[in-house]
């Protein structure tokens, strides 16, 4: 199953956005709770003070005095329009106003909260009230409508929602900018790694000398590249020196063996000398292939490389190897589409020659070798397939290494550098090479960028 957010930058942006929104929600929710608690506390203080005043009126004027005071406050012009009063007799009958329920408060009184409908609009209003029992058994309710408080809290809710919306937009912007900044810092490393893997071993990641984590990673990355380049140069120089130093004496040895072979009169001695000359030629081919491989791996493809008609190159290689295949009854099935790539014509010819040489070497007599060139969406695809024994899937990556040969092919002629050279040429041209099952046999697929 594919991940819904495969991009690390996208996940980072969402993380920043989520953290921002959680912080806004916590701050807004905490502020709303604090203001709501403060307003409720003030309303209770107001109700408690009003209840104390009415109790004092009851003590001084009795029930009649309290009823007169309540009527004056309810119907008078100077009364608080948000105040709520009710008085019930000891038998539960309503003397003034209406209580929300018929419960009897305890000796210390109780706080109740209920809603009432406004006659003009029908809107529900919250009411907070304090009920207490008077000395004569009456129950006095003193309350306050929370109209102003609810309006303030409503405005706060709207403000918090607008702030949350603005915070979401701002968080998305900050997250996007953060992800772009991180991606930009990493893009330099990625571009450097891509160009180094393409052969530009002397390239290094840019540094801004800020000393931050990205700069430290780039510095470590450059130090690693320095060490890799140093080791590769050592190996390459050692290989070149060995090849150069041994090629001259081997050439002299071959010439002397050739002279001895011409001078020999005994057939048995000539056969031994023929085998010695052949083995010397194979050694010289190995050294030549090593030198060619080192040069290809050490160079990067020139951006202004000429365009090469790959179909013509492959056709030349097929013409060269067609007689060799005909000697063993192997038919070459060729399908070449018009396609071009940018690169080195000689190296591309060497690529086609190595693939055909391998295919004809391991294809059974009387079988077919398929050579196919197609222009696909990803570039130019070259395929060479045979009907030979093939290569086990577990061994397909290993055979690209230098001098690696399968145990079954140890006795056959070859240097073990053919596929190494193929991979070096393909990588030099920015392509990919795969070994696939041809059922039966092996199919080599090379994908090169279009020209």
FENBELQUI-V522688 format. One record per helix or strand. SS is the DSSP state (a for helix, b for strand). FROM is the first residue (numbers start at 1). TO is the last residue. If there is no record, write none. Layout:
# FENBELQUI-V522688
<<SS & FROM & TO> <SS & FROM & TO>>
This chain:
# FENBELQUI-V522688
<<a & 8 & 75> <b & 83 & 88> <b & 94 & 96> <b & 110 & 117> <b & 124 & 133> <b & 139 & 145> <a & 147 & 197> <a & 213 & 263> <a & 267 & 298> <b & 307 & 309> <a & 310 & 327> <b & 331 & 336> <b & 340 & 342> <a & 345 & 362> <b & 368 & 376> <b & 379 & 385> <a & 393 & 395> <a & 398 & 400> <a & 407 & 409> <a & 418 & 428> <b & 432 & 437> <b & 442 & 448>>
